Amino acid sequence: MATKLPETRAESVFKDFKPAYDTAHALAEANRCLYCLDAPCIGACPTSINIPEFIRKIATGNLRGSARTIFESNILGMSCARVCPVEVLCVGECVYNRMDQPPIQIGKLQRYATDMAYDEGWEFFEAGPDTGKKVALIGAGPASLSCAHRLRRYGHACTIFEKRDVVGGLNTFGVAPYKMKADRAVTEAEWVLGIGGIEVKTGVEIGVDVSFSTLEHDYDAIFVGIGLGPDKHLGVPGEDLEGVYGAVDFIEAIKLEPAAFDGVKSVAVIGGGNTAVDCVREALGLGLGAVTMVYRGTEAVMPGYAHEWKAAKVDGAHALWQRSPIAYEGENGRVSGLRLQVFDEHKQPVAGQEERIDADLVLVAVGQSRLLDLLKLDGVNMDHRRILTDAGGFTGRPGVYAGGDLANGAKEVVNAVAEGRDAAVAIHAYLTEA
């Protein structure tokens, strides 16, 4: 299993957007918690961590117990503490919000406990007795890692197939570096795999190097935990110009490669979702000159999280609302600007109203394609954008389960973790009944 990352990566210039607590801050914050009996924060967490319990254990000095409480529900609790949009999940539901008081900083407390577990080398779980059953997992991202870890606790042998050379999936390649860097994601993946009995085959693409039918023949069950596909583009003239990037390609480049954008003076980010906002903040963090987000709708209806966009504006971001590119213009094969169509408040083009802006780097964040062809099989339920599963990840085809972005339509890392864990429970039931 290859897990080595380049030592010099562009992402290294970023500092944590949410710095870690020291012990004094953690204790002070933990002692503010009301330890609600019917804690709404638990219901807001897709993995249902017992939040009051882990916070109480921090307050009483039981850090090992606190970390175990977190990992029992969310084995990727370390990364989720960093990347979860807690403002719209657990923290957003804290009862202090209803009292016009600052909510408990649950994410920072979770990071404090889980980081301590990593730093101290604490181990909480071990593999169960061998059952003789084998499960193949496609993709080495959060959903598959969560699923495989729980399956090993049941005693089932697991093999993860990953087409890349590095494990971690979205956490490694796609998370904004001001939230978490790639090496931390790899460290977490290795810690999860440390339970033992999980074989990882990197550089293997299912459907290319190994057929899906071979997996069905060789394994007792299959979990599909792959993410989304390549970036979508708008189909406007000039997309082949140098300097026009898909958003995911850009994020991956700065997370895995040395700085490659020297000389950029102005950046246009197309889109208004969370990936677009990430790109805006990353371009600003890399010092790539003026950064402008171009979105077809208004600020009030942009799908990106409001707290993330607010932070981007503090960093110096600008926006052009009710605009969308109709062409990219270039000089000597490189993008130099965009022609924009003006839209009304209903996202309809306004006839005869066009503008032009300069940009020598364009980042297109309008979505990703879906890798559905792999599962176009008898019995698998799907629509045009995702695999349709029940609460346990069952796809409709015996022995085949799915979770993560391909099944949930692109939600958060914590959703993928929950779906992988719950699929493991369903797979265990299927294997023990078979």
C-alpha positions as CSV (number, residue, x, y, z in Angstrom):
1,M,0.0,0.0,0.0
2,A,1.5,3.3,-1.1
3,T,0.8,6.2,1.2
4,K,3.6,8.6,0.5
5,L,2.8,12.2,-0.3
6,P,5.2,14.7,-1.9
7,E,7.1,16.5,0.9
8,T,6.6,19.9,-0.8
9,R,3.0,20.8,-1.4
10,A,1.3,24.1,-2.1
11,E,-1.1,23.5,0.7
12,S,1.7,23.8,3.3
13,V,1.2,27.6,3.3
14,F,-2.2,27.4,4.9
15,K,-2.8,27.6,8.7
16,D,-5.8,26.1,10.5
17,F,-8.9,28.2,10.1
18,K,-10.1,26.9,13.5
19,P,-7.0,26.6,15.7
20,A,-6.9,23.8,18.2
21,Y,-7.8,24.2,21.9
22,D,-5.1,23.9,24.5
23,T,-6.0,22.2,27.8
24,A,-7.1,25.3,29.6
25,H,-9.5,26.3,26.8
26,A,-10.9,22.8,26.4
27,L,-11.7,22.5,30.1
28,A,-13.3,26.0,30.2
29,E,-15.5,25.2,27.2
30,A,-16.4,21.7,28.4
31,N,-17.5,23.1,31.7
32,R,-19.9,25.4,30.0
33,C,-21.9,22.5,28.6
34,L,-25.3,21.9,30.1
35,Y,-25.2,18.1,29.4
36,C,-28.7,18.2,28.1
37,L,-30.7,15.0,28.7
38,D,-32.5,15.3,25.3
39,A,-29.4,16.9,23.6
40,P,-30.4,18.2,20.2
41,C,-26.8,18.3,19.2
42,I,-26.8,14.5,19.1
43,G,-29.7,14.4,16.7
44,A,-27.9,16.9,14.4
45,C,-24.9,14.7,14.1
46,P,-25.2,12.1,11.3
47,T,-23.1,9.7,13.3
48,S,-25.1,10.3,16.5
49,I,-22.1,10.8,18.7
50,N,-23.1,11.1,22.4
51,I,-21.8,14.7,22.5
52,P,-22.7,15.5,26.2
53,E,-21.0,12.3,27.3
54,F,-17.8,13.0,25.5
55,I,-17.7,16.6,26.7
56,R,-18.4,15.6,30.3
57,K,-15.5,13.2,30.2
58,I,-13.2,16.1,29.0
59,A,-14.5,18.2,31.9
60,T,-13.7,15.4,34.4
61,G,-10.2,14.6,32.9
62,N,-11.2,11.3,31.3
63,L,-9.7,12.1,27.9
64,R,-9.3,8.5,26.9
65,G,-12.9,7.8,27.7
66,S,-13.9,10.9,25.8
67,A,-12.1,9.8,22.7
68,R,-13.5,6.3,22.9
69,T,-17.1,7.7,23.0
70,I,-16.4,9.7,19.8
71,F,-14.7,6.8,18.0
72,E,-17.4,4.3,18.9
73,S,-19.8,6.3,16.8
74,N,-17.5,7.9,14.3
75,I,-14.1,6.1,13.7
76,L,-13.1,9.1,11.6
77,G,-13.9,11.5,14.4
78,M,-10.5,13.2,14.1
79,S,-11.1,14.5,10.6
80,C,-14.8,15.2,11.1
81,A,-13.8,17.5,14.0
82,R,-11.9,19.6,11.5
83,V,-14.1,19.4,8.3
84,C,-17.7,19.1,9.6
85,P,-19.8,22.2,9.0
86,V,-20.7,22.2,12.7
87,E,-22.3,25.6,12.4
88,V,-25.2,23.9,10.6
89,L,-25.0,20.6,12.5
90,C,-24.3,20.0,16.2
91,V,-23.2,23.5,17.1
92,G,-26.1,25.0,15.1
93,E,-28.5,23.0,17.4
94,C,-26.8,23.8,20.7
95,V,-29.5,25.0,23.2
96,Y,-27.3,28.0,23.9
97,N,-28.4,29.4,20.5
98,R,-31.9,29.7,21.9
99,M,-30.6,31.6,24.9
100,D,-28.7,34.2,22.8
101,Q,-25.5,32.8,24.2
102,P,-22.4,31.5,22.3
103,P,-23.0,27.8,21.5
104,I,-20.6,25.1,22.8
105,Q,-17.7,24.7,20.4
106,I,-18.3,21.0,19.9
107,G,-16.0,20.5,16.9
108,K,-13.0,22.0,18.8
109,L,-13.7,19.8,21.8
110,Q,-13.9,16.8,19.6
111,R,-10.6,17.7,18.0
112,Y,-9.0,18.1,21.4
113,A,-10.0,14.6,22.5
114,T,-9.3,12.8,19.2
115,D,-5.9,14.6,18.7
116,M,-4.9,13.5,22.1
117,A,-5.8,9.9,21.2
118,Y,-3.6,10.1,18.2
119,D,-0.7,11.8,20.0
120,E,-0.7,9.3,22.8
121,G,-1.2,6.3,20.5
122,W,-4.3,5.0,22.2
123,E,-6.0,2.0,20.7
124,F,-9.6,1.2,21.4
125,F,-10.8,-1.6,19.1
126,E,-9.6,-4.9,17.9
127,A,-10.7,-7.3,15.2
128,G,-13.2,-9.9,16.0
129,P,-12.7,-13.7,15.6
130,D,-12.4,-14.7,12.0
131,T,-15.8,-15.6,10.4
132,G,-14.4,-16.9,7.2
133,K,-16.4,-14.3,5.2
134,K,-14.7,-11.8,2.8
135,V,-15.9,-8.3,1.8
136,A,-14.6,-6.2,-1.0
137,L,-14.8,-2.5,-0.7
138,I,-14.4,-0.1,-3.6
139,G,-12.6,3.1,-2.9
140,A,-10.4,4.0,0.1
141,G,-12.3,7.1,1.2
142,P,-14.2,7.8,4.4
143,A,-17.2,5.6,3.6
144,S,-15.1,2.5,2.9
145,L,-12.7,3.1,5.8
146,S,-15.6,3.4,8.2
147,C,-17.3,0.3,6.8
148,A,-14.1,-1.8,6.8
149,H,-13.2,-1.0,10.3
150,R,-16.6,-2.0,11.6
151,L,-16.6,-5.2,9.5
152,R,-13.3,-6.1,11.1
153,R,-14.7,-5.7,14.5
154,Y,-17.3,-8.3,13.5
155,G,-14.4,-10.6,12.2
156,H,-15.0,-10.4,8.5
157,A,-11.9,-10.1,6.2
158,C,-11.8,-7.0,4.1
159,T,-10.0,-5.9,1.0
160,I,-10.2,-2.3,-0.2
161,F,-9.5,-1.5,-3.9
162,E,-8.3,2.0,-4.6
163,K,-7.5,3.3,-8.0
164,R,-5.1,6.0,-6.7
165,D,-1.7,5.4,-5.0
166,V,-2.7,7.1,-1.8
167,V,-5.5,6.3,0.6
168,G,-8.0,8.6,2.2
169,G,-10.3,9.6,-0.7
170,L,-11.9,13.0,-0.4
171,N,-10.2,13.7,2.9
172,T,-6.8,13.4,1.2
173,F,-7.5,14.9,-2.2
174,G,-10.5,17.2,-1.8
175,V,-10.8,18.9,1.6
176,A,-9.8,22.5,1.7
177,P,-6.3,22.7,3.2
178,Y,-7.3,25.4,5.7
179,K,-9.5,22.7,7.3
180,M,-7.2,19.7,7.0
181,K,-4.1,18.9,5.0
182,A,-3.5,15.7,3.1
183,D,-0.9,14.2,5.4
184,R,-3.3,14.3,8.3
185,A,-5.9,12.4,6.3
186,V,-3.4,9.7,5.4
187,T,-2.4,9.4,9.0
188,E,-6.0,8.9,10.0
189,A,-6.5,6.3,7.3
190,E,-3.5,4.4,8.5
191,W,-4.8,4.6,12.1
192,V,-8.1,3.1,11.0
193,L,-6.4,0.4,9.0
194,G,-4.3,-0.4,12.1
195,I,-7.1,-2.6,13.4
196,G,-5.5,-5.3,11.2
197,G,-7.0,-7.6,8.7
198,I,-7.8,-5.0,6.1
199,E,-5.9,-5.5,2.9
200,V,-5.5,-2.4,0.7
201,K,-4.8,-2.7,-3.0
202,T,-3.9,0.7,-4.5
203,G,-3.5,1.4,-8.2
204,V,-6.4,-0.9,-9.0
205,E,-9.5,0.4,-10.7
206,I,-12.7,-1.7,-10.7
207,G,-14.1,-2.0,-14.1
208,V,-10.7,-1.6,-15.7
209,D,-8.1,-3.7,-13.8
210,V,-10.7,-6.0,-12.1
211,S,-14.2,-6.6,-13.2
212,F,-17.2,-6.2,-10.9
213,S,-18.3,-9.8,-11.7
214,T,-14.9,-11.0,-10.5
215,L,-15.5,-9.3,-7.1
216,E,-18.9,-10.9,-6.9
217,H,-17.4,-14.3,-7.5
218,D,-14.5,-13.9,-5.1
219,Y,-16.2,-12.1,-2.2
220,D,-19.2,-12.7,-0.1
221,A,-20.3,-9.1,-0.2
222,I,-19.3,-5.8,-1.8
223,F,-19.4,-2.2,-0.5
224,V,-19.2,0.6,-3.1
225,G,-17.7,3.7,-1.4
226,I,-16.5,5.7,-4.4
227,G,-17.0,9.4,-4.6
228,L,-18.0,11.6,-7.5
229,G,-16.4,11.8,-10.9
230,P,-14.6,14.5,-12.9
231,D,-15.5,18.2,-12.8
232,K,-18.4,19.4,-14.9
233,H,-17.9,22.3,-17.3
234,L,-20.3,24.8,-18.8
235,G,-19.7,24.0,-22.5
236,V,-18.8,27.5,-23.4
237,P,-16.1,28.5,-25.9
238,G,-12.6,28.7,-24.6
239,E,-12.7,25.9,-22.0
240,D,-9.6,24.4,-23.5
241,L,-7.5,27.4,-22.8
242,E,-4.6,27.0,-20.4
243,G,-5.6,28.4,-17.0
244,V,-9.2,27.0,-17.0
245,Y,-9.4,24.4,-14.3
246,G,-12.1,22.3,-12.8
247,A,-12.5,23.1,-9.1
248,V,-11.7,19.6,-7.9
249,D,-8.6,19.4,-10.1
250,F,-7.4,22.7,-8.7
251,I,-7.9,21.6,-5.1
252,E,-6.2,18.4,-5.7
253,A,-3.3,20.2,-7.4
254,I,-2.6,22.4,-4.4
255,K,-3.0,19.5,-1.9
256,L,-0.6,17.2,-3.7
257,E,1.8,19.4,-5.8
258,P,4.2,22.3,-5.3
259,A,2.9,25.7,-6.1
260,A,2.1,25.8,-9.8
261,F,0.3,29.1,-10.2
262,D,3.1,31.7,-10.0
263,G,2.3,34.9,-11.9
264,V,-1.5,34.7,-11.6
265,K,-2.9,38.2,-11.0
266,S,-6.6,37.6,-11.1
267,V,-8.9,34.6,-10.4
268,A,-12.5,34.0,-11.3
269,V,-14.3,31.2,-9.5
270,I,-17.5,30.1,-11.3
271,G,-20.3,28.8,-9.0
272,G,-21.9,29.6,-5.7
273,G,-21.7,26.3,-3.7
274,N,-19.3,25.1,-1.0
275,T,-16.7,23.9,-3.5
276,A,-16.7,27.4,-5.1
277,V,-16.2,29.1,-1.7
278,D,-13.4,26.7,-0.9
279,C,-11.7,27.6,-4.2
280,V,-12.1,31.3,-3.4
281,R,-10.5,31.0,0.0
282,E,-7.7,28.7,-1.4
283,A,-6.9,31.2,-4.1
284,L,-6.7,34.0,-1.6
285,G,-4.6,31.9,0.7
286,L,-2.1,31.2,-2.1
287,G,-1.8,34.9,-2.8
288,L,-3.1,34.7,-6.3
289,G,-4.2,38.3,-6.7
290,A,-7.8,39.5,-6.9
291,V,-10.3,36.7,-6.5
292,T,-13.9,37.1,-7.7
293,M,-16.7,34.6,-7.4
294,V,-19.2,34.6,-10.3
295,Y,-22.6,33.2,-9.6
296,R,-25.8,33.1,-11.6
297,G,-28.0,33.7,-8.6
298,T,-28.1,36.2,-5.8
299,E,-26.1,36.1,-2.5
300,A,-29.3,35.3,-0.7
301,V,-29.9,32.1,-2.6
302,M,-26.3,30.9,-3.0
303,P,-26.1,27.2,-1.9
304,G,-22.7,27.6,-0.2
305,Y,-22.7,27.9,3.6
306,A,-23.2,31.5,4.7
307,H,-20.5,31.3,7.4
308,E,-17.9,30.1,4.9
309,W,-18.7,32.9,2.5
310,K,-18.6,35.4,5.3
311,A,-15.1,34.2,6.1
312,A,-14.1,34.4,2.5
313,K,-15.3,38.1,2.4
314,V,-13.2,38.8,5.5
315,D,-10.2,37.3,3.6
316,G,-10.8,39.7,0.7
317,A,-13.1,37.9,-1.7
318,H,-15.4,39.7,-4.1
319,A,-18.5,38.5,-6.0
320,L,-20.4,39.3,-9.1
321,W,-23.9,38.1,-8.6
322,Q,-26.4,37.3,-11.4
323,R,-23.6,36.6,-13.9
324,S,-22.5,33.5,-15.8
325,P,-19.8,33.0,-18.4
326,I,-20.7,32.7,-22.0
327,A,-17.1,32.5,-23.2
328,Y,-13.5,32.5,-22.0
329,E,-11.1,34.7,-23.9
330,G,-7.4,34.2,-24.2
331,E,-4.1,35.3,-25.5
332,N,-1.4,32.9,-26.8
333,G,-3.5,29.9,-25.7
334,R,-4.0,31.1,-22.1
335,V,-7.1,32.5,-20.6
336,S,-7.1,36.3,-20.0
337,G,-10.7,37.1,-19.3
338,L,-14.4,36.1,-19.4
339,R,-17.4,37.4,-21.2
340,L,-20.4,37.3,-18.8
341,Q,-24.2,37.2,-19.4
342,V,-26.2,39.2,-16.9
343,F,-29.2,37.4,-15.3
344,D,-32.3,38.6,-13.5
345,E,-33.3,37.6,-10.0
346,H,-35.1,34.5,-11.4
347,K,-31.8,33.3,-13.0
348,Q,-33.0,34.2,-16.5
349,P,-30.7,35.9,-18.9
350,V,-31.3,39.6,-19.5
351,A,-31.2,40.3,-23.3
352,G,-28.4,42.5,-24.5
353,Q,-26.6,42.7,-21.2
354,E,-23.1,41.3,-21.2
355,E,-19.9,42.2,-19.4
356,R,-16.2,41.3,-19.5
357,I,-13.8,40.8,-16.6
358,D,-10.1,40.0,-16.6
359,A,-8.9,36.7,-15.2
360,D,-5.8,34.6,-15.9
361,L,-7.0,31.7,-13.8
362,V,-10.6,30.4,-14.0
363,L,-11.9,27.8,-11.5
364,V,-15.1,26.1,-12.6
365,A,-17.1,24.8,-9.6
366,V,-20.4,23.8,-11.0
367,G,-20.6,20.2,-9.9
368,Q,-19.1,16.8,-10.7
369,S,-20.2,14.0,-12.9
370,R,-21.5,10.7,-11.4
371,L,-19.7,7.4,-11.8
372,L,-22.9,5.4,-12.1
373,D,-21.8,3.1,-15.0
374,L,-20.0,0.7,-12.6
375,L,-23.3,-0.2,-11.0
376,K,-25.6,-0.5,-14.0
377,L,-26.4,-4.0,-13.0
378,D,-29.5,-6.0,-12.6
379,G,-31.3,-5.2,-9.3
380,V,-29.3,-2.1,-8.5
381,N,-31.6,0.9,-7.9
382,M,-30.5,4.3,-9.2
383,D,-31.7,7.5,-10.7
384,H,-29.8,9.9,-12.9
385,R,-27.6,11.2,-10.1
386,R,-27.1,8.5,-7.4
387,I,-27.4,4.9,-6.3
388,L,-30.7,4.4,-4.3
389,T,-30.2,2.5,-1.1
390,D,-32.1,1.7,2.0
391,A,-31.0,2.8,5.5
392,G,-28.4,0.1,5.6
393,G,-26.9,0.8,2.2
394,F,-28.5,-2.1,0.3
395,T,-28.7,-1.4,-3.4
396,G,-31.3,-4.0,-4.3
397,R,-28.7,-6.4,-5.7
398,P,-28.0,-9.3,-3.3
399,G,-24.7,-8.7,-1.5
400,V,-24.1,-5.3,-2.9
401,Y,-24.1,-2.2,-0.7
402,A,-23.1,1.5,-1.2
403,G,-22.5,4.6,0.8
404,G,-20.8,8.0,0.5
405,D,-21.2,10.6,-2.3
406,L,-22.3,8.1,-5.0
407,A,-25.2,7.1,-2.8
408,N,-26.1,10.3,-1.0
409,G,-25.7,12.8,-3.8
410,A,-22.6,14.5,-2.3
411,K,-23.2,15.3,1.3
412,E,-20.5,15.8,4.1
413,V,-17.7,13.5,5.1
414,V,-19.6,12.7,8.3
415,N,-22.5,11.4,6.3
416,A,-20.2,9.1,4.4
417,V,-18.8,7.8,7.7
418,A,-22.3,7.1,9.0
419,E,-23.3,5.3,5.9
420,G,-20.2,3.2,5.8
421,R,-20.7,2.2,9.5
422,D,-24.4,1.4,9.0
423,A,-23.7,-0.6,5.9
424,A,-21.3,-2.7,7.8
425,V,-24.0,-3.5,10.3
426,A,-26.3,-4.5,7.4
427,I,-23.6,-6.5,5.7
428,H,-22.8,-8.4,8.9
429,A,-26.5,-9.3,9.2
430,Y,-26.5,-10.5,5.6
431,L,-23.4,-12.6,6.0
432,T,-24.5,-14.2,9.2
433,E,-27.9,-15.0,7.8
434,A,-26.5,-16.4,4.5
